[in-house]
Amino acid sequence: MAKTPDWMDAHAARNLELTLQALVSGEYGEPYLDLDTEPFRRYRTGQQAALLSEPWLDKPTWDFLMSRVRPGDRVLCLAGGGGQQSVIYSLLGADVTVFDLTPEQLERDRAAARHYGYEVETVQGDMRDLSVFEDGRFRWVHQPISLLYVPDLTQVYAGVYRVLEGGGRYCSQYTYPAFYLAEDKGWDGTGYVMRFSQPQISGPLLERESDGLVNFEEGISFGETHHLLSDIVNGQVAAGLVIKGLWEDPRPTGISALDGLKPGSASHKHACIPFGITTIAEKP
């Protein structure tokens, strides 16, 4: 594991620590190293109309994005290390840059690039400071769930607006607000008990014994911030972006979808409660 870079403040250092822990536990998943590249080639060259049958295509936003991404488009995967989003865009022919706080995640993107034989630029840094990039550099900015690690969304949105070219688009993903209200140990056989110790307000998420955390300190922030949907939408609008769409992450429904899943686990909760929200915004 890499040591904390000297330029990081305490907040960024805590986020890096959490990310490294998640990497060790396998929470973030593995890079996409087993994709069939032939459908991408056919799609890129106009010989295939869609990639909807691909197993990784589990979000409606991917169809929205792929129908508009063109070979040579400059794409920034913001706080998007790990060898997943960068693979999709690169196989679509885009010129991809990955910007992430965690060197281990960036190495996964480089490993994926070596595996498939394309080039990718990787840059380590804090998503709140994109000064390394010139104005209007990117056609697309794609940010997977990561904004829960910053207390002030406006810092990130302002940077995204600056690095987008006119007409460029920003795809950002978030944890579904209601997901935070379910107690990890609150499964009663038919649903999750909702907690009220953290009402629907913006602010740091606090550790609780009931969530089954290890070495927890009751009432201490564990480095994540809850953002309301109004924070997300209004923050982007205030930065000058125009919201083009919003999607909820679909999840299986019905009790049968829970078969084989451990109550309280992330996958079990995901099957009960939508986990993600995605917005796409445009710079005029």
ABEGO torsion letter per residue (X at the ends): XBBBBAABBAAAAAAAAAAAAAAAAGAAEBBBAABBAAAAAAAAAGABABAAABAABABAAAAAAAAABBBGBBBBBBGABGGAAAAAAAAAGBBBBBBBABAAAAAAAAAAAAAAGBBBBBBBEBAABAAABBBGABABBBBBBAAAABABAAAAAAAAAAABBBGBBBBBBBBBAAAAABBAAABAGABBBBBAABBBBBEBBBBBAAAGBBGBBBGBBAGBBBBBAAAAAAAAAAAGBBBABBBBBBBBBEAAAABGBBBGBAAAAAAABBABBBBBBBBX
